[in-house]
Amino acid sequence: MPKILLYITAKIIWQFLFWNTDYNENRAHVHVGKRGTEHLCKIWLEPVVELAHKGDLTDSQAKEVLAIASEYQEKMLRQWSLFKQGKRIRMMTVKKTKKK
């Protein structure tokens, strides 16, 4: 399961990843969860960012990861393209700091 984005907040570290079985799917998407999440959220990345299913996430958590996916949509779509071509994927790490 290649991780493509670690999004670190003060409370949660969100992991955005592709599953190896996703290679056979045509519509770009990403799975999202935090440590200990059993059922990951699935987010479509095209044609628009939208929730496929929220897994174990609460409504507010699903809203938060949708906003993150929207912000990084282009970068994740580039990673999806590399993934589909069997090329190396680079994981991004983002640390969200509080604004003063």
Biopython code that builds the backbone (N, CA, C, O; Angstrom):
import numpy as np
from Bio.PDB.StructureBuilder import StructureBuilder

atoms = [
    (1, "MET", "N", (0.837, -1.180, 0.000)),
    (1, "MET", "CA", (0.000, 0.000, 0.000)),
    (1, "MET", "C", (0.878, 1.238, 0.000)),
    (1, "MET", "O", (1.332, 1.679, 1.056)),
    (2, "PRO", "N", (1.118, 1.796, -1.162)),
    (2, "PRO", "CA", (1.954, 2.996, -1.204)),
    (2, "PRO", "C", (1.265, 4.198, -0.562)),
    (2, "PRO", "O", (0.151, 4.565, -0.936)),
    (3, "LYS", "N", (1.945, 4.803, 0.409)),
    (3, "LYS", "CA", (1.457, 6.046, 1.010)),
    (3, "LYS", "C", (1.860, 7.180, 0.090)),
    (3, "LYS", "O", (2.983, 7.221, -0.413)),
    (4, "ILE", "N", (0.933, 8.099, -0.124)),
    (4, "ILE", "CA", (1.266, 9.227, -0.985)),
    (4, "ILE", "C", (1.293, 10.550, -0.226)),
    (4, "ILE", "O", (1.932, 11.506, -0.667)),
    (5, "LEU", "N", (0.600, 10.611, 0.917)),
    (5, "LEU", "CA", (0.580, 11.852, 1.681)),
    (5, "LEU", "C", (0.387, 11.544, 3.155)),
    (5, "LEU", "O", (-0.527, 10.813, 3.535)),
    (6, "LEU", "N", (1.258, 12.109, 3.980)),
    (6, "LEU", "CA", (1.048, 12.143, 5.425)),
    (6, "LEU", "C", (0.725, 13.582, 5.755)),
    (6, "LEU", "O", (1.534, 14.479, 5.515)),
    (7, "TYR", "N", (-0.455, 13.805, 6.305)),
    (7, "TYR", "CA", (-0.902, 15.150, 6.649)),
    (7, "TYR", "C", (-0.994, 15.200, 8.167)),
    (7, "TYR", "O", (-1.876, 14.590, 8.772)),
    (8, "ILE", "N", (-0.074, 15.935, 8.768)),
    (8, "ILE", "CA", (0.080, 15.927, 10.224)),
    (8, "ILE", "C", (-0.531, 17.186, 10.825)),
    (8, "ILE", "O", (-0.128, 18.303, 10.501)),
    (9, "THR", "N", (-1.505, 16.991, 11.702)),
    (9, "THR", "CA", (-2.100, 18.105, 12.432)),
    (9, "THR", "C", (-1.739, 17.941, 13.904)),
    (9, "THR", "O", (-1.066, 16.980, 14.275)),
    (10, "ALA", "N", (-2.178, 18.861, 14.730)),
    (10, "ALA", "CA", (-1.891, 18.783, 16.164)),
    (10, "ALA", "C", (-2.553, 17.558, 16.795)),
    (10, "ALA", "O", (-2.059, 17.029, 17.791)),
    (11, "LYS", "N", (-3.680, 17.103, 16.214)),
    (11, "LYS", "CA", (-4.436, 16.000, 16.812)),
    (11, "LYS", "C", (-4.314, 14.673, 16.068)),
    (11, "LYS", "O", (-4.353, 13.610, 16.688)),
    (12, "ILE", "N", (-4.165, 14.728, 14.740)),
    (12, "ILE", "CA", (-4.264, 13.514, 13.926)),
    (12, "ILE", "C", (-3.192, 13.511, 12.847)),
    (12, "ILE", "O", (-2.832, 14.559, 12.310)),
    (13, "ILE", "N", (-2.689, 12.330, 12.538)),
    (13, "ILE", "CA", (-1.851, 12.146, 11.364)),
    (13, "ILE", "C", (-2.694, 11.377, 10.351)),
    (13, "ILE", "O", (-2.994, 10.199, 10.548)),
    (14, "TRP", "N", (-3.073, 12.053, 9.266)),
    (14, "TRP", "CA", (-3.865, 11.427, 8.206)),
    (14, "TRP", "C", (-2.932, 10.760, 7.215)),
    (14, "TRP", "O", (-1.936, 11.344, 6.790)),
    (15, "GLN", "N", (-3.266, 9.529, 6.851)),
    (15, "GLN", "CA", (-2.493, 8.788, 5.862)),
    (15, "GLN", "C", (-3.338, 8.632, 4.604)),
    (15, "GLN", "O", (-4.431, 8.068, 4.655)),
    (16, "PHE", "N", (-2.841, 9.125, 3.486)),
    (16, "PHE", "CA", (-3.493, 8.995, 2.193)),
    (16, "PHE", "C", (-2.695, 7.954, 1.415)),
    (16, "PHE", "O", (-1.477, 8.078, 1.280)),
    (17, "LEU", "N", (-3.367, 6.938, 0.907)),
    (17, "LEU", "CA", (-2.642, 5.864, 0.244)),
    (17, "LEU", "C", (-3.433, 5.224, -0.884)),
    (17, "LEU", "O", (-4.652, 5.367, -0.981)),
    (18, "PHE", "N", (-2.704, 4.514, -1.732)),
    (18, "PHE", "CA", (-3.303, 3.671, -2.765)),
    (18, "PHE", "C", (-3.168, 2.233, -2.292)),
    (18, "PHE", "O", (-2.198, 1.885, -1.618)),
    (19, "TRP", "N", (-4.123, 1.410, -2.640)),
    (19, "TRP", "CA", (-3.994, -0.016, -2.392)),
    (19, "TRP", "C", (-3.435, -0.651, -3.651)),
    (19, "TRP", "O", (-3.736, -0.207, -4.759)),
    (20, "ASN", "N", (-2.625, -1.685, -3.489)),
    (20, "ASN", "CA", (-2.050, -2.345, -4.656)),
    (20, "ASN", "C", (-3.125, -2.878, -5.595)),
    (20, "ASN", "O", (-2.907, -2.948, -6.804)),
    (21, "THR", "N", (-4.275, -3.251, -5.060)),
    (21, "THR", "CA", (-5.363, -3.745, -5.913)),
    (21, "THR", "C", (-6.030, -2.611, -6.699)),
    (21, "THR", "O", (-6.798, -2.874, -7.624)),
    (22, "ASP", "N", (-5.748, -1.363, -6.342)),
    (22, "ASP", "CA", (-6.298, -0.213, -7.067)),
    (22, "ASP", "C", (-5.739, -0.115, -8.481)),
    (22, "ASP", "O", (-6.300, 0.575, -9.332)),
    (23, "TYR", "N", (-4.650, -0.797, -8.720)),
    (23, "TYR", "CA", (-4.006, -0.742, -10.027)),
    (23, "TYR", "C", (-4.995, -1.080, -11.145)),
    (23, "TYR", "O", (-4.865, -0.576, -12.260)),
    (24, "ASN", "N", (-5.978, -1.928, -10.851)),
    (24, "ASN", "CA", (-6.947, -2.357, -11.860)),
    (24, "ASN", "C", (-8.126, -1.398, -12.015)),
    (24, "ASN", "O", (-8.936, -1.558, -12.928)),
    (25, "GLU", "N", (-8.227, -0.410, -11.137)),
    (25, "GLU", "CA", (-9.337, 0.545, -11.229)),
    (25, "GLU", "C", (-8.936, 1.723, -12.112)),
    (25, "GLU", "O", (-7.792, 2.176, -12.078)),
    (26, "ASN", "N", (-9.888, 2.213, -12.901)),
    (26, "ASN", "CA", (-9.589, 3.302, -13.813)),
    (26, "ASN", "C", (-9.802, 4.680, -13.199)),
    (26, "ASN", "O", (-9.060, 5.611, -13.512)),
    (27, "ARG", "N", (-10.789, 4.827, -12.341)),
    (27, "ARG", "CA", (-11.078, 6.143, -11.760)),
    (27, "ARG", "C", (-10.128, 6.412, -10.596)),
    (27, "ARG", "O", (-10.044, 5.629, -9.650)),
    (28, "ALA", "N", (-9.420, 7.528, -10.681)),
    (28, "ALA", "CA", (-8.429, 7.875, -9.660)),
    (28, "ALA", "C", (-9.111, 8.114, -8.311)),
    (28, "ALA", "O", (-10.122, 8.810, -8.220)),
    (29, "HIS", "N", (-8.538, 7.528, -7.283)),
    (29, "HIS", "CA", (-9.061, 7.693, -5.927)),
    (29, "HIS", "C", (-7.949, 7.440, -4.921)),
    (29, "HIS", "O", (-6.871, 6.957, -5.267)),
    (30, "VAL", "N", (-8.231, 7.769, -3.697)),
    (30, "VAL", "CA", (-7.277, 7.595, -2.614)),
    (30, "VAL", "C", (-8.034, 7.081, -1.391)),
    (30, "VAL", "O", (-9.211, 7.387, -1.201)),
    (31, "HIS", "N", (-7.346, 6.301, -0.572)),
    (31, "HIS", "CA", (-7.908, 5.803, 0.686)),
    (31, "HIS", "C", (-7.272, 6.610, 1.812)),
    (31, "HIS", "O", (-6.079, 6.911, 1.769)),
    (32, "VAL", "N", (-8.067, 6.956, 2.813)),
    (32, "VAL", "CA", (-7.596, 7.840, 3.882)),
    (32, "VAL", "C", (-7.996, 7.277, 5.236)),
    (32, "VAL", "O", (-9.107, 6.783, 5.428)),
    (33, "GLY", "N", (-7.061, 7.368, 6.162)),
    (33, "GLY", "CA", (-7.358, 6.956, 7.528)),
    (33, "GLY", "C", (-6.300, 7.486, 8.471)),
    (33, "GLY", "O", (-5.329, 8.119, 8.057)),
    (34, "LYS", "N", (-6.505, 7.217, 9.725)),
    (34, "LYS", "CA", (-5.522, 7.557, 10.746)),
    (34, "LYS", "C", (-5.110, 6.249, 11.404)),
    (34, "LYS", "O", (-5.746, 5.217, 11.193)),
    (35, "ARG", "N", (-4.070, 6.289, 12.185)),
    (35, "ARG", "CA", (-3.607, 5.078, 12.854)),
    (35, "ARG", "C", (-4.755, 4.474, 13.664)),
    (35, "ARG", "O", (-5.433, 5.171, 14.419)),
    (36, "GLY", "N", (-4.956, 3.188, 13.497)),
    (36, "GLY", "CA", (-6.012, 2.504, 14.223)),
    (36, "GLY", "C", (-7.341, 2.461, 13.493)),
    (36, "GLY", "O", (-8.291, 1.834, 13.964)),
    (37, "THR", "N", (-7.416, 3.126, 12.339)),
    (37, "THR", "CA", (-8.641, 3.097, 11.554)),
    (37, "THR", "C", (-8.746, 1.750, 10.858)),
    (37, "THR", "O", (-7.843, 1.351, 10.123)),
    (38, "GLU", "N", (-9.837, 1.059, 11.091)),
    (38, "GLU", "CA", (-10.004, -0.259, 10.482)),
    (38, "GLU", "C", (-10.571, -0.156, 9.068)),
    (38, "GLU", "O", (-10.087, -0.829, 8.157)),
    (39, "HIS", "N", (-11.591, 0.679, 8.879)),
    (39, "HIS", "CA", (-12.222, 0.843, 7.571)),
    (39, "HIS", "C", (-11.903, 2.243, 7.057)),
    (39, "HIS", "O", (-12.403, 3.244, 7.568)),
    (40, "LEU", "N", (-11.055, 2.282, 6.032)),
    (40, "LEU", "CA", (-10.604, 3.567, 5.509)),
    (40, "LEU", "C", (-11.681, 4.265, 4.697)),
    (40, "LEU", "O", (-12.578, 3.636, 4.137)),
    (41, "CYS", "N", (-11.564, 5.558, 4.654)),
    (41, "CYS", "CA", (-12.397, 6.415, 3.822)),
    (41, "CYS", "C", (-11.880, 6.296, 2.385)),
    (41, "CYS", "O", (-10.679, 6.123, 2.176)),
    (42, "LYS", "N", (-12.768, 6.386, 1.403)),
    (42, "LYS", "CA", (-12.361, 6.374, -0.005)),
    (42, "LYS", "C", (-12.848, 7.662, -0.650)),
    (42, "LYS", "O", (-14.019, 8.028, -0.544)),
    (43, "ILE", "N", (-11.914, 8.349, -1.328)),
    (43, "ILE", "CA", (-12.221, 9.626, -1.962)),
    (43, "ILE", "C", (-11.878, 9.552, -3.442)),
    (43, "ILE", "O", (-10.761, 9.195, -3.817)),
    (44, "TRP", "N", (-12.854, 9.893, -4.277)),
    (44, "TRP", "CA", (-12.597, 10.005, -5.712)),
    (44, "TRP", "C", (-11.811, 11.283, -5.940)),
    (44, "TRP", "O", (-12.094, 12.313, -5.328)),
    (45, "LEU", "N", (-10.813, 11.215, -6.829)),
    (45, "LEU", "CA", (-9.997, 12.387, -7.155)),
    (45, "LEU", "C", (-10.396, 13.008, -8.486)),
    (45, "LEU", "O", (-9.961, 14.111, -8.818)),
    (46, "GLU", "N", (-11.223, 12.300, -9.244)),
    (46, "GLU", "CA", (-11.672, 12.807, -10.545)),
    (46, "GLU", "C", (-13.080, 12.337, -10.822)),
    (46, "GLU", "O", (-13.462, 11.299, -10.281)),
    (47, "PRO", "N", (-13.864, 12.999, -11.601)),
    (47, "PRO", "CA", (-13.561, 14.289, -12.217)),
    (47, "PRO", "C", (-13.519, 15.423, -11.191)),
    (47, "PRO", "O", (-12.892, 16.456, -11.426)),
    (48, "VAL", "N", (-14.186, 15.227, -10.059)),
    (48, "VAL", "CA", (-14.085, 16.178, -8.943)),
    (48, "VAL", "C", (-13.792, 15.379, -7.680)),
    (48, "VAL", "O", (-14.040, 14.175, -7.628)),
    (49, "VAL", "N", (-13.269, 16.047, -6.673)),
    (49, "VAL", "CA", (-13.022, 15.390, -5.391)),
    (49, "VAL", "C", (-14.362, 15.181, -4.707)),
    (49, "VAL", "O", (-15.101, 16.134, -4.461)),
    (50, "GLU", "N", (-14.674, 13.910, -4.395)),
    (50, "GLU", "CA", (-15.917, 13.606, -3.690)),
    (50, "GLU", "C", (-15.760, 12.321, -2.895)),
    (50, "GLU", "O", (-14.906, 11.485, -3.189)),
    (51, "LEU", "N", (-16.587, 12.187, -1.906)),
    (51, "LEU", "CA", (-16.535, 11.042, -1.010)),
    (51, "LEU", "C", (-17.194, 9.829, -1.655)),
    (51, "LEU", "O", (-18.346, 9.896, -2.085)),
    (52, "ALA", "N", (-16.461, 8.719, -1.722)),
    (52, "ALA", "CA", (-17.036, 7.458, -2.193)),
    (52, "ALA", "C", (-17.698, 6.766, -1.005)),
    (52, "ALA", "O", (-18.853, 6.349, -1.093)),
    (53, "HIS", "N", (-16.973, 6.644, 0.104)),
    (53, "HIS", "CA", (-17.549, 6.211, 1.381)),
    (53, "HIS", "C", (-16.636, 6.652, 2.508)),
    (53, "HIS", "O", (-15.423, 6.767, 2.327)),
    (54, "LYS", "N", (-17.220, 6.897, 3.669)),
    (54, "LYS", "CA", (-16.448, 7.514, 4.750)),
    (54, "LYS", "C", (-15.780, 6.528, 5.694)),
    (54, "LYS", "O", (-15.067, 6.951, 6.604)),
    (55, "GLY", "N", (-15.985, 5.236, 5.511)),
    (55, "GLY", "CA", (-15.318, 4.272, 6.375)),
    (55, "GLY", "C", (-15.653, 4.517, 7.837)),
    (55, "GLY", "O", (-16.814, 4.733, 8.187)),
    (56, "ASP", "N", (-14.632, 4.484, 8.694)),
    (56, "ASP", "CA", (-14.814, 4.691, 10.137)),
    (56, "ASP", "C", (-14.776, 6.160, 10.555)),
    (56, "ASP", "O", (-14.857, 6.459, 11.747)),
    (57, "LEU", "N", (-14.656, 7.065, 9.613)),
    (57, "LEU", "CA", (-14.525, 8.478, 9.972)),
    (57, "LEU", "C", (-15.861, 9.092, 10.360)),
    (57, "LEU", "O", (-16.918, 8.687, 9.878)),
    (58, "THR", "N", (-15.785, 10.068, 11.232)),
    (58, "THR", "CA", (-16.970, 10.844, 11.579)),
    (58, "THR", "C", (-17.271, 11.791, 10.416)),
    (58, "THR", "O", (-16.459, 11.939, 9.503)),
    (59, "ASP", "N", (-18.429, 12.422, 10.455)),
    (59, "ASP", "CA", (-18.775, 13.390, 9.407)),
    (59, "ASP", "C", (-17.771, 14.536, 9.352)),
    (59, "ASP", "O", (-17.370, 14.953, 8.266)),
    (60, "SER", "N", (-17.361, 15.051, 10.513)),
    (60, "SER", "CA", (-16.413, 16.169, 10.523)),
    (60, "SER", "C", (-15.034, 15.727, 10.033)),
    (60, "SER", "O", (-14.348, 16.497, 9.361)),
    (61, "GLN", "N", (-14.620, 14.512, 10.356)),
    (61, "GLN", "CA", (-13.338, 14.003, 9.849)),
    (61, "GLN", "C", (-13.397, 13.809, 8.340)),
    (61, "GLN", "O", (-12.442, 14.129, 7.633)),
    (62, "ALA", "N", (-14.515, 13.285, 7.846)),
    (62, "ALA", "CA", (-14.677, 13.107, 6.396)),
    (62, "ALA", "C", (-14.605, 14.458, 5.689)),
    (62, "ALA", "O", (-13.992, 14.575, 4.628)),
    (63, "LYS", "N", (-15.228, 15.469, 6.273)),
    (63, "LYS", "CA", (-15.181, 16.821, 5.697)),
    (63, "LYS", "C", (-13.745, 17.340, 5.680)),
    (63, "LYS", "O", (-13.318, 17.965, 4.709)),
    (64, "GLU", "N", (-13.006, 17.078, 6.753)),
    (64, "GLU", "CA", (-11.613, 17.529, 6.846)),
    (64, "GLU", "C", (-10.741, 16.871, 5.771)),
    (64, "GLU", "O", (-9.967, 17.554, 5.101)),
    (65, "VAL", "N", (-10.862, 15.545, 5.602)),
    (65, "VAL", "CA", (-10.018, 14.873, 4.608)),
    (65, "VAL", "C", (-10.434, 15.222, 3.176)),
    (65, "VAL", "O", (-9.597, 15.226, 2.274)),
    (66, "LEU", "N", (-11.711, 15.513, 2.965)),
    (66, "LEU", "CA", (-12.135, 15.984, 1.640)),
    (66, "LEU", "C", (-11.483, 17.327, 1.307)),
    (66, "LEU", "O", (-11.072, 17.554, 0.169)),
    (67, "ALA", "N", (-11.390, 18.203, 2.288)),
    (67, "ALA", "CA", (-10.745, 19.506, 2.082)),
    (67, "ALA", "C", (-9.254, 19.326, 1.781)),
    (67, "ALA", "O", (-8.707, 20.007, 0.914)),
    (68, "ILE", "N", (-8.608, 18.417, 2.490)),
    (68, "ILE", "CA", (-7.191, 18.141, 2.240)),
    (68, "ILE", "C", (-7.013, 17.557, 0.840)),
    (68, "ILE", "O", (-6.110, 17.961, 0.107)),
    (69, "ALA", "N", (-7.868, 16.610, 0.472)),
    (69, "ALA", "CA", (-7.789, 15.998, -0.860)),
    (69, "ALA", "C", (-8.002, 17.037, -1.954)),
    (69, "ALA", "O", (-7.345, 16.982, -2.994)),
    (70, "SER", "N", (-8.903, 17.973, -1.734)),
    (70, "SER", "CA", (-9.126, 19.039, -2.708)),
    (70, "SER", "C", (-7.881, 19.909, -2.863)),
    (70, "SER", "O", (-7.506, 20.285, -3.973)),
    (71, "GLU", "N", (-7.256, 20.218, -1.744)),
    (71, "GLU", "CA", (-6.055, 21.060, -1.767)),
    (71, "GLU", "C", (-4.898, 20.386, -2.508)),
    (71, "GLU", "O", (-4.125, 21.060, -3.188)),
    (72, "TYR", "N", (-4.773, 19.072, -2.383)),
    (72, "TYR", "CA", (-3.654, 18.335, -2.969)),
    (72, "TYR", "C", (-4.073, 17.470, -4.158)),
    (72, "TYR", "O", (-3.347, 16.558, -4.554)),
    (73, "GLN", "N", (-5.240, 17.758, -4.723)),
    (73, "GLN", "CA", (-5.779, 16.953, -5.817)),
    (73, "GLN", "C", (-4.797, 16.789, -6.980)),
    (73, "GLN", "O", (-4.544, 15.668, -7.421)),
    (74, "GLU", "N", (-4.251, 17.884, -7.471)),
    (74, "GLU", "CA", (-3.338, 17.814, -8.619)),
    (74, "GLU", "C", (-2.133, 16.936, -8.327)),
    (74, "GLU", "O", (-1.753, 16.106, -9.153)),
    (75, "LYS", "N", (-1.539, 17.111, -7.173)),
    (75, "LYS", "CA", (-0.358, 16.325, -6.814)),
    (75, "LYS", "C", (-0.711, 14.852, -6.674)),
    (75, "LYS", "O", (0.064, 13.991, -7.090)),
    (76, "MET", "N", (-1.863, 14.550, -6.098)),
    (76, "MET", "CA", (-2.267, 13.154, -5.943)),
    (76, "MET", "C", (-2.606, 12.527, -7.293)),
    (76, "MET", "O", (-2.349, 11.342, -7.506)),
    (77, "LEU", "N", (-3.177, 13.308, -8.204)),
    (77, "LEU", "CA", (-3.465, 12.787, -9.542)),
    (77, "LEU", "C", (-2.171, 12.466, -10.289)),
    (77, "LEU", "O", (-2.118, 11.494, -11.042)),
    (78, "ARG", "N", (-1.133, 13.271, -10.089)),
    (78, "ARG", "CA", (0.173, 12.960, -10.705)),
    (78, "ARG", "C", (0.732, 11.660, -10.132)),
    (78, "ARG", "O", (1.296, 10.842, -10.859)),
    (79, "GLN", "N", (0.569, 11.476, -8.818)),
    (79, "GLN", "CA", (1.029, 10.231, -8.188)),
    (79, "GLN", "C", (0.227, 9.029, -8.696)),
    (79, "GLN", "O", (0.781, 7.948, -8.899)),
    (80, "TRP", "N", (-1.082, 9.223, -8.900)),
    (80, "TRP", "CA", (-1.935, 8.158, -9.435)),
    (80, "TRP", "C", (-1.434, 7.732, -10.818)),
    (80, "TRP", "O", (-1.353, 6.543, -11.124)),
    (81, "SER", "N", (-1.103, 8.715, -11.636)),
    (81, "SER", "CA", (-0.600, 8.429, -12.978)),
    (81, "SER", "C", (0.694, 7.607, -12.910)),
    (81, "SER", "O", (0.852, 6.634, -13.647)),
    (82, "LEU", "N", (1.607, 7.994, -12.036)),
    (82, "LEU", "CA", (2.844, 7.236, -11.852)),
    (82, "LEU", "C", (2.552, 5.823, -11.358)),
    (82, "LEU", "O", (3.144, 4.854, -11.834)),
    (83, "PHE", "N", (1.640, 5.718, -10.405)),
    (83, "PHE", "CA", (1.237, 4.423, -9.849)),
    (83, "PHE", "C", (0.710, 3.509, -10.950)),
    (83, "PHE", "O", (1.093, 2.342, -11.025)),
    (84, "LYS", "N", (-0.166, 4.034, -11.803)),
    (84, "LYS", "CA", (-0.757, 3.244, -12.892)),
    (84, "LYS", "C", (0.297, 2.818, -13.918)),
    (84, "LYS", "O", (0.142, 1.789, -14.575)),
    (85, "GLN", "N", (1.366, 3.605, -14.054)),
    (85, "GLN", "CA", (2.440, 3.275, -14.977)),
    (85, "GLN", "C", (3.480, 2.349, -14.356)),
    (85, "GLN", "O", (4.443, 1.955, -15.013)),
    (86, "GLY", "N", (3.280, 2.004, -13.083)),
    (86, "GLY", "CA", (4.225, 1.137, -12.392)),
    (86, "GLY", "C", (5.511, 1.844, -11.986)),
    (86, "GLY", "O", (6.528, 1.199, -11.731)),
    (87, "LYS", "N", (5.462, 3.170, -11.928)),
    (87, "LYS", "CA", (6.636, 3.947, -11.561)),
    (87, "LYS", "C", (6.645, 4.254, -10.068)),
    (87, "LYS", "O", (5.655, 4.060, -9.364)),
    (88, "ARG", "N", (7.780, 4.733, -9.618)),
    (88, "ARG", "CA", (7.964, 5.039, -8.195)),
    (88, "ARG", "C", (7.101, 6.230, -7.779)),
    (88, "ARG", "O", (6.979, 7.220, -8.500)),
    (89, "ILE", "N", (6.518, 6.101, -6.612)),
    (89, "ILE", "CA", (5.678, 7.158, -6.041)),
    (89, "ILE", "C", (6.448, 7.835, -4.915)),
    (89, "ILE", "O", (7.130, 7.182, -4.125)),
    (90, "ARG", "N", (6.325, 9.144, -4.859)),
    (90, "ARG", "CA", (6.979, 9.896, -3.789)),
    (90, "ARG", "C", (5.944, 10.307, -2.755)),
    (90, "ARG", "O", (4.907, 10.878, -3.092)),
    (91, "MET", "N", (6.234, 10.016, -1.507)),
    (91, "MET", "CA", (5.327, 10.400, -0.438)),
    (91, "MET", "C", (5.589, 11.853, -0.044)),
    (91, "MET", "O", (6.735, 12.272, 0.113)),
    (92, "MET", "N", (4.507, 12.606, 0.112)),
    (92, "MET", "CA", (4.596, 13.982, 0.591)),
    (92, "MET", "C", (4.265, 13.990, 2.083)),
    (92, "MET", "O", (3.418, 13.226, 2.546)),
    (93, "THR", "N", (4.929, 14.841, 2.809)),
    (93, "THR", "CA", (4.624, 15.031, 4.227)),
    (93, "THR", "C", (4.305, 16.496, 4.447)),
    (93, "THR", "O", (5.092, 17.373, 4.089)),
    (94, "VAL", "N", (3.157, 16.758, 5.033)),
    (94, "VAL", "CA", (2.716, 18.128, 5.298)),
    (94, "VAL", "C", (2.424, 18.242, 6.789)),
    (94, "VAL", "O", (1.673, 17.441, 7.346)),
    (95, "LYS", "N", (3.018, 19.235, 7.426)),
    (95, "LYS", "CA", (2.740, 19.515, 8.831)),
    (95, "LYS", "C", (1.938, 20.801, 8.906)),
    (95, "LYS", "O", (2.430, 21.876, 8.563)),
    (96, "LYS", "N", (0.709, 20.681, 9.354)),
    (96, "LYS", "CA", (-0.151, 21.850, 9.484)),
    (96, "LYS", "C", (0.112, 22.488, 10.843)),
    (96, "LYS", "O", (-0.075, 21.863, 11.886)),
    (97, "THR", "N", (0.542, 23.722, 10.811)),
    (97, "THR", "CA", (0.798, 24.437, 12.054)),
    (97, "THR", "C", (-0.333, 25.415, 12.321)),
    (97, "THR", "O", (-1.020, 25.862, 11.402)),
    (98, "LYS", "N", (-0.511, 25.732, 13.567)),
    (98, "LYS", "CA", (-1.543, 26.700, 13.934)),
    (98, "LYS", "C", (-1.124, 28.081, 13.477)),
    (98, "LYS", "O", (0.042, 28.462, 13.575)),
    (99, "LYS", "N", (-2.105, 28.829, 12.972)),
    (99, "LYS", "CA", (-1.853, 30.216, 12.586)),
    (99, "LYS", "C", (-1.964, 31.101, 13.803)),
    (99, "LYS", "O", (-2.850, 30.917, 14.638)),
    (100, "LYS", "N", (-1.062, 32.067, 13.906)),
    (100, "LYS", "CA", (-1.069, 32.970, 15.058)),
    (100, "LYS", "C", (-1.929, 34.170, 14.801)),
    (100, "LYS", "O", (-2.051, 35.039, 15.665)),
]
sb = StructureBuilder()
sb.init_structure("model")
sb.init_model(0)
sb.init_chain("A")
sb.init_seg("    ")
for serial, (resi, resn, name, xyz) in enumerate(atoms, 1):
    if name == "N":
        sb.init_residue(resn, " ", resi, " ")
    sb.init_atom(name, np.array(xyz, "f"), 0.0, 1.0, " ", f" {name:<3s}", serial, name[0])
structure = sb.get_structure()
